Amino acid sequence: NMIILPCFERVALILMMYTHPNNHPTYNSTLKGMVARARAHLRGKKTKHFTKADMADVKTMFEGWEDAEWDVIMVAGKAAKAAHVDTHKPTDMLSFLP
């Protein structure tokens, strides 16, 4: 994903955002699971390779998820204020498949 979060707590507090996830293995594992579920959903079509339409669906999914995730991060970051450090859990991107 292309959501860039501040690395320093002070900057995150000023911007009222979460800090960059310090626990990359957990965060990456969560996102990997979402991508695997999306892939399984698309592979349900029983084709050997992704079609252009499949790739368009994947692009739509990632773009929709990224836009929605940004909104969630901004709202939640402002609400969390001081409890913002490394507490964000990404939303499920599968719901953004067309």
LINMO-V380197 format. One record per pair of residues at least 12 apart in sequence whose C-alpha atoms are under 8 Angstrom apart, sorted by the first residue. I is the first residue (numbers start at 1). J is the second residue. D is the distance in whole Angstrom. If there is no record, write none. Layout:
BEGIN
<<I/J/D> <I/J/D>>
END
This chain:
BEGIN
<<1/62/8> <1/66/7> <2/66/7> <3/66/7> <3/70/7> <4/20/7> <5/17/7> <5/18/7> <5/19/6> <5/20/5> <6/18/7> <6/19/5> <6/20/6> <7/19/5> <7/20/5> <9/85/7> <12/84/8> <13/81/7> <13/82/7> <13/84/8> <16/74/7> <16/77/5> <16/78/5> <16/81/6> <16/84/8> <17/73/7> <17/74/6> <17/76/8> <17/77/4> <17/78/6> <17/81/8> <17/84/7> <18/73/7> <18/77/6> <18/84/5> <18/85/6> <18/86/6> <18/87/7> <18/88/7> <19/84/7> <19/85/5> <19/86/6> <20/85/8> <20/86/7> <21/85/8> <21/86/5> <21/87/8> <21/88/8> <22/86/6> <23/86/7> <27/89/8> <27/90/8> <30/90/8> <31/90/8> <34/92/6> <34/93/6> <34/94/7> <35/93/8> <35/94/8> <37/94/7> <38/58/8> <38/93/8> <38/94/6> <38/97/8> <42/54/7> <57/97/6> <57/98/6> <58/97/7> <60/96/7> <60/97/7> <60/98/7> <61/93/7> <61/94/7> <61/95/8> <61/96/5> <61/97/5> <61/98/7> <62/93/7> <62/96/7> <64/96/6> <65/91/8> <65/92/8> <65/93/5> <65/96/6> <69/90/7> <69/91/7> <73/88/7>>
END
